[in-house]
Amino acid sequence: MEAINWMKEVDKRKDELIHDTQKLLKIKSVLDEENSTPDAPLGQGVKEALSFMLDLGEKDGFKAKNVENVAGHLEFGEGEELVGILCHVDVVPEGDGWTSDPFGAEIRDGKIFSRGAIDDKGPTMAAYYAMKIVKELGFPLKKRVRMIIGTDEESNWRCVDTYFKYEEMPSMGFAPDADFPIIYAEKGISDFDIVQSSEADANHGDDVKIEVAQFSSGRRYNMVPDFAKAGLFVHDRQTEIIQRFKEFRKQRELEGKCYVDSGELIIELQGLSAHGMEPDNGVNAGFLLAEFLSQWKIDRKAQHFFTFVTKYFSKESRGRELGIAYSDEITGDLTINVGKISYFKERGGQLGINLRYPVTADMEEKKDQLEQLLKKEGFKIDNFSDSKPHHVDETDFLVQTLKKVYEEQTGEKAELLSIGGGTYARSLKSGVAFGPLFPGRPDVAHQKDEYIIIDDLLKATAIYAQAIYELAAK
């Protein structure tokens, strides 16, 4: 059989691919449980995105199935074995500061700008068109190919958890939701809350001039908070606080403002959002506002909380102050992102933690060490969840096949990578993350003005098409 020019096949479908990508991106598929219904348990936007993909696949002749309205799949081919392509159509909240509509899917400078463009709707559509190309070319396959579509990847993975209660596990597969060439190892990911004890110190006496009524920062465990807000009851020194805050912002080159609302002095501060797998890529607004507040003589419970945050978390993201730092050669450093910070006068403070640990680390041991320190400081761990690390041997058929495909399509060596991010690949025993971000491209996932480069979208589609063919034909 003569060699297939996969890029030529992609170019034939270029306009259609871009159009469908834009249509998917225009759906605001952010988790919205407050407005859930039985047929849309994670919100209407999320359900709309899932339905869009299933309807598109059905129209193009794939076998489509909705699983409990939180996941679904599109399948073609014959055979006992199943190759899985694990994608997700939910996105993180858009955040602030966009140049254009976050769900406008506007094309500028050869890029499509939208929340989800690179994580993960653009790559999902690239993988879909790759399946479509292989299907339409009609080559005989020895395995079935199935795109599994999730809707809760950015939160609690209820989609894949539910899906695999009812559906078979692919024997191998990839998730187009990270970097090229091939990610064969992913850190473990623990989400949990650190809660201030209700027995924390009571307030100072009459000499307290500032009381913290409330403080909030952050929307998700896996995002660096780009906004923080505090409400203070100030008995005097209000003018001094406002002036010092102006100086603080100027010194740190930050945006923010102060104003009075219903008797409270409100302080707001802007930071810079980034993906929680590398907190150092962002500017945590919550840390900065906590640092500012901890410099004042505030009520003791608040003082203890904000001093705790500043001492143990705001200066570095590797857990050194907490005594749980760890690193290995496969996946690098343990990292800690404080994605949520809240404080209320009545019940104290709470942190939402996203901790990512290397494949050789013992999370139970780290948790025990952390709990001992927290107990001394008047805090405890709550709502703990843990997704274990993932690692596929480099000699595996899947890894070797994807290496071959990548090198043939790009002419570059396929280095094996490890990441702090968690992709659906870890749902499979033999699963890796495979693109779509090419080496040297900035990672704009979870950031304002997120985009995908159209040429990269097309190139990734060609790589995925050959990969699907090579995996399923043997």
C-alpha positions in Angstrom: 0.0 0.0 0.0 1.4 3.4 -0.9 2.2 5.9 1.8 -0.7 8.0 3.0 -0.2 11.8 2.9 -2.0 12.5 6.2 -1.4 16.3 6.0 -3.0 16.4 2.5 -6.1 14.6 3.9 -6.3 17.2 6.7 -6.0 20.1 4.2 -9.0 18.8 2.3 -11.1 19.2 5.4 -9.4 22.4 6.8 -12.3 24.8 6.6 -14.7 22.3 8.0 -12.4 21.5 10.9 -11.9 25.1 11.8 -15.6 25.8 11.6 -16.5 22.9 13.8 -13.8 23.9 16.3 -15.2 27.4 16.5 -18.8 26.0 17.0 -17.6 23.8 19.9 -15.6 26.7 21.5 -18.6 29.0 21.5 -20.4 26.8 24.0 -19.7 28.0 27.5 -19.1 24.5 29.0 -18.1 25.6 32.6 -19.2 23.4 35.5 -22.5 24.8 36.8 -24.0 22.5 39.4 -26.2 25.3 40.9 -28.3 25.1 37.7 -28.1 21.3 37.2 -31.0 19.2 36.0 -31.4 15.4 35.8 -30.4 15.5 32.1 -27.6 18.0 32.7 -26.2 17.1 36.1 -23.0 19.3 35.6 -24.9 22.2 34.0 -26.5 23.1 30.7 -23.3 24.4 29.0 -21.4 21.2 29.7 -24.3 19.0 28.5 -24.6 21.2 25.3 -20.9 20.6 24.5 -21.3 16.8 25.0 -24.4 16.7 22.9 -22.7 18.7 20.2 -19.9 16.1 19.9 -22.3 13.1 20.0 -24.6 14.7 17.4 -21.6 15.5 15.1 -20.3 12.0 15.4 -23.7 10.4 14.7 -24.1 12.6 11.6 -20.7 11.4 10.3 -21.6 7.8 10.8 -19.9 6.9 14.1 -21.6 4.8 16.8 -22.6 7.3 19.4 -23.5 6.7 23.0 -24.4 9.1 25.9 -23.4 7.7 29.3 -25.5 9.2 32.2 -25.3 12.7 30.6 -21.7 13.1 32.0 -19.7 11.3 29.3 -20.1 9.6 26.0 -18.3 8.0 23.1 -18.0 7.8 19.4 -16.7 4.5 17.9 -15.9 2.9 14.5 -13.9 -0.1 13.3 -14.0 -3.8 14.1 -12.1 -6.1 16.4 -11.8 -7.4 19.9 -9.3 -4.8 21.1 -10.2 -1.2 21.7 -8.0 1.9 21.1 -9.2 4.8 23.3 -8.8 8.5 22.6 -9.7 10.3 25.8 -10.9 13.9 25.5 -12.9 16.4 27.5 -15.2 19.3 26.6 -15.5 21.0 29.9 -13.4 24.1 30.5 -12.3 26.1 33.5 -14.0 29.5 34.2 -12.9 32.2 31.8 -11.4 34.6 34.4 -10.8 38.3 33.7 -8.9 40.5 31.3 -9.6 39.0 27.9 -8.9 41.0 24.8 -11.9 39.4 23.1 -15.0 37.4 24.1 -13.7 34.3 26.0 -16.3 32.2 24.1 -16.2 34.1 20.9 -13.7 31.8 19.1 -12.3 34.8 17.3 -9.6 34.2 14.7 -6.6 36.7 14.9 -3.1 36.3 13.6 -3.6 32.7 12.6 -4.9 31.7 16.1 -8.3 30.8 17.5 -8.8 32.6 20.8 -11.2 31.1 23.3 -11.4 29.4 26.7 -10.8 25.7 25.9 -8.9 26.4 22.6 -5.9 24.4 23.8 -7.5 22.7 26.8 -9.2 20.7 25.5 -11.8 21.5 22.8 -9.3 22.3 20.0 -7.4 19.1 20.5 -10.7 17.1 20.9 -11.8 18.4 17.4 -8.3 17.6 16.0 -8.7 14.0 17.3 -12.2 13.8 16.0 -11.2 14.8 12.5 -8.3 12.4 12.7 -10.8 9.6 13.4 -13.0 10.9 10.6 -10.1 10.8 8.1 -9.2 7.2 9.0 -12.8 6.2 8.8 -13.4 7.9 5.4 -10.3 6.4 3.9 -11.8 3.0 4.6 -8.6 1.0 5.5 -9.1 -2.3 7.2 -8.5 -2.1 11.0 -7.9 -4.9 13.5 -9.1 -2.9 16.5 -12.0 -0.7 17.2 -11.3 3.0 17.8 -13.3 4.9 20.4 -13.3 8.6 21.4 -14.3 8.9 25.0 -15.7 12.3 25.8 -15.6 13.6 29.4 -17.3 16.6 30.9 -15.7 16.9 34.4 -12.0 16.7 33.8 -11.3 20.2 35.2 -13.0 19.3 38.5 -13.6 15.8 40.0 -13.5 13.4 37.1 -17.0 12.2 37.8 -17.3 11.7 34.0 -14.7 9.0 33.5 -15.5 7.5 36.9 -19.1 7.1 35.8 -18.2 6.1 32.3 -16.0 3.1 33.3 -18.7 1.8 35.6 -20.7 1.0 32.5 -18.3 0.7 29.6 -15.2 -1.3 28.7 -11.7 -0.2 29.4 -9.6 0.4 26.2 -6.5 -1.8 26.0 -4.4 1.2 25.1 -4.9 4.8 24.2 -3.9 8.5 24.4 -5.2 11.8 25.6 -4.7 14.8 23.3 -4.5 17.1 26.3 -0.9 18.1 27.0 2.4 18.3 25.2 4.1 16.7 22.2 6.1 14.5 21.8 4.9 12.0 24.3 4.1 12.2 28.0 4.7 8.8 29.6 4.6 9.9 33.2 2.2 12.1 35.2 2.5 13.2 38.8 0.0 12.1 41.5 -2.6 14.8 42.3 -4.1 15.4 45.7 -6.8 17.9 46.3 -7.8 18.8 49.9 -8.7 21.6 52.2 -6.7 23.0 55.1 -9.1 24.3 57.7 -8.4 26.5 60.6 -9.5 25.0 63.9 -12.6 26.4 65.6 -10.5 26.6 68.8 -8.1 29.1 67.2 -7.2 32.1 69.2 -9.9 34.5 70.2 -9.7 38.2 69.3 -7.6 40.7 71.0 -9.3 43.0 73.5 -10.3 46.6 73.0 -7.0 47.5 71.3 -8.0 45.8 68.1 -8.4 48.5 65.4 -9.0 46.2 62.4 -11.3 43.2 62.1 -11.3 41.0 59.0 -15.0 40.3 58.2 -14.4 38.2 55.1 -11.7 37.3 52.5 -12.0 35.3 49.3 -9.6 34.4 46.5 -9.7 31.7 43.8 -12.2 29.6 42.0 -10.6 26.2 41.4 -8.0 24.1 43.2 -6.0 23.7 39.9 -5.8 27.4 39.0 -3.6 30.1 40.5 -6.0 32.8 41.8 -6.0 36.0 39.8 -8.2 38.0 42.1 -8.6 38.5 45.9 -11.0 40.5 47.9 -11.1 41.4 51.7 -13.7 43.2 53.7 -12.5 45.0 56.9 -14.2 46.7 59.8 -11.8 49.6 60.6 -12.3 51.5 63.7 -9.7 54.2 62.7 -6.6 54.4 60.5 -8.7 53.9 57.3 -6.9 56.6 55.4 -3.5 55.1 56.4 -4.6 51.6 55.2 -5.7 53.0 51.8 -2.4 54.9 51.4 -0.3 51.9 52.4 -2.3 49.7 50.0 -1.5 52.2 47.2 2.2 52.0 48.1 2.0 48.2 48.3 0.5 48.0 44.8 3.0 50.4 43.3 5.9 48.5 44.8 4.7 45.2 43.5 3.3 46.6 40.2 -0.2 45.3 40.9 -3.7 46.4 40.0 -6.3 46.8 42.7 -8.6 49.2 44.5 -10.1 50.2 47.9 -13.7 51.4 48.6 -16.2 51.5 51.3 -19.4 49.4 51.1 -22.0 49.0 53.8 -19.6 50.1 56.5 -16.8 47.7 55.4 -13.5 48.8 53.8 -13.2 46.6 50.7 -9.8 45.9 49.3 -9.4 44.2 45.9 -6.2 42.9 44.3 -5.4 41.5 40.8 -2.9 38.7 40.2 -2.1 36.5 37.2 -3.8 33.2 36.6 -2.0 30.0 35.5 -2.4 26.3 35.6 -2.0 24.8 39.1 0.6 22.3 37.9 3.2 25.1 37.9 2.1 27.8 40.4 5.3 29.8 39.7 3.9 30.7 36.3 1.2 32.8 37.9 0.9 35.5 40.5 -1.3 34.4 43.4 -3.5 37.4 44.3 -4.6 35.7 47.5 -1.0 35.4 48.8 -0.3 39.0 48.1 -3.4 40.3 49.9 -2.8 37.9 52.8 0.7 39.3 53.1 -0.6 42.9 53.1 -3.2 42.1 55.8 -0.7 40.2 58.0 1.4 43.4 58.4 -1.4 45.0 60.4 -2.6 44.6 64.0 -5.8 42.7 63.1 -8.0 40.4 65.2 -6.0 37.5 66.5 -7.8 34.7 64.6 -7.3 36.5 61.3 -3.8 37.4 62.2 -2.9 33.8 62.9 -4.5 32.6 59.6 -2.9 35.2 57.3 0.5 34.9 59.0 0.2 31.1 58.5 -0.6 31.5 54.8 2.3 33.9 54.3 4.8 31.8 56.3 4.1 28.4 54.8 2.8 29.0 51.3 3.4 32.4 49.7 7.2 32.3 49.5 7.6 29.1 47.5 5.6 26.3 45.9 7.7 23.2 46.6 6.6 22.4 50.2 10.0 23.2 51.8 8.5 25.3 54.6 6.0 22.5 55.3 8.7 19.9 55.4 7.3 17.8 52.6 9.6 18.8 49.6 10.4 15.9 47.3 11.8 15.4 43.8 12.7 12.5 41.4 14.3 12.1 38.0 11.2 11.0 36.3 8.7 13.7 37.2 10.7 16.4 39.0 9.5 18.4 42.0 6.5 18.1 44.3 4.4 21.3 43.8 1.7 23.0 45.9 -0.9 25.3 44.4 -3.2 27.2 46.8 -6.1 27.6 44.5 -8.7 28.9 47.0 -8.3 31.0 50.1 -11.2 32.1 52.2 -11.8 33.6 55.7 -14.9 34.5 57.6 -14.9 36.1 61.0 -17.4 33.6 62.4 -15.7 30.4 61.3 -12.1 31.2 60.5 -10.0 30.4 57.4 -9.6 27.7 54.8 -7.2 26.9 52.0 -8.0 24.8 48.9 -4.8 22.8 48.0 -3.8 21.2 44.8 -0.7 19.1 45.5 1.1 17.3 42.7 3.7 14.7 43.7 6.4 12.7 41.8 5.8 9.1 40.7 8.2 7.7 43.3 6.8 9.7 46.3 4.8 8.2 49.1 1.7 10.4 49.4 0.5 8.8 52.6 3.8 9.6 54.3 3.7 13.2 53.0 0.1 13.5 54.3 1.2 12.2 57.8 4.0 14.7 57.9 1.8 17.6 56.9 -0.9 16.7 59.4 1.6 16.7 62.3 2.7 20.2 61.4 -0.8 21.5 60.8 -2.0 20.2 64.2 0.7 22.2 65.9 -0.4 25.3 64.0 -4.1 24.9 64.7 -5.2 23.5 61.4 -6.5 20.2 60.0 -6.9 18.5 56.6 -10.4 18.0 55.2 -12.0 16.7 51.9 -8.9 14.8 50.9 -8.8 13.1 47.5 -5.9 11.5 45.7 -5.3 10.4 42.1 -2.2 8.2 42.0 0.8 8.8 39.7 0.9 7.3 36.2 3.8 5.8 34.3 4.0 3.7 31.1 7.2 1.9 30.3 9.0 3.3 27.3 9.3 -0.1 25.6 5.4 -0.4 25.5 3.9 -0.9 22.0 1.8 2.3 22.4 4.9 4.5 23.3 7.0 3.0 20.5 4.2 3.5 17.9 3.6 7.1 18.9 7.3 7.8 18.8 7.5 6.5 15.2 4.5 8.5 14.1 5.7 11.7 15.7 9.1 11.4 14.2 7.8 10.6 10.7 5.3 13.6 10.8 7.7 16.2 12.2 11.2 15.0 11.4 12.1 15.6 15.0 13.2 13.2 17.8 10.3 12.1 20.0 11.6 12.7 23.5 9.6 11.2 26.4 8.3 13.8 28.8 6.8 13.8 32.3 4.3 16.4 33.6 2.7 17.7 36.8 -0.6 17.9 35.0 -3.2 15.1 35.2 -4.7 13.9 31.9 -7.3 11.2 31.2 -4.4 9.0 30.1 -4.0 8.0 33.7 -7.4 6.3 33.5 -5.8 3.6 31.3 -3.2 1.1 32.3 -1.5 1.7 29.0 -2.3 5.3 28.3 -0.2 8.4 27.5 -0.8 12.1 26.8 0.0 13.0 23.2 0.0 16.6 22.2 -1.3 19.0 21.1 1.3 21.6 22.3 4.4 21.4 20.2 7.9 22.0 21.7 8.7 25.7 22.2 5.1 26.8 22.2 3.9 28.7 25.3 1.4 26.9 27.4 -1.7 29.2 27.7 -4.1 26.7 29.2 -6.2 28.3 32.0 -4.8 31.8 31.1 -6.6 34.8 29.7 -6.5 35.0 25.9 -6.1 31.2 25.6 -5.6 30.2 22.0 -4.6 27.5 19.6 -2.5 28.1 16.5 -4.4 27.0 13.5 -1.3 25.5 11.7 -0.7 23.5 14.9 -4.3 22.3 15.0 -4.0 21.0 11.5 -0.6 19.4 12.1 -1.8 17.7 15.3 -4.8 16.3 13.3 -2.4 14.7 10.8 -0.3 13.2 13.6 -3.4 11.9 15.4 -4.8 10.4 12.1 -1.6 8.4 11.5 -1.4 7.4 15.1 -5.0 6.1 15.1 -4.3 4.1 11.9 -1.0 2.7 13.2 -2.4 1.7 16.5 -5.6 0.1 15.1 -4.2 -1.6 12.0 -1.8 -3.9 13.8 
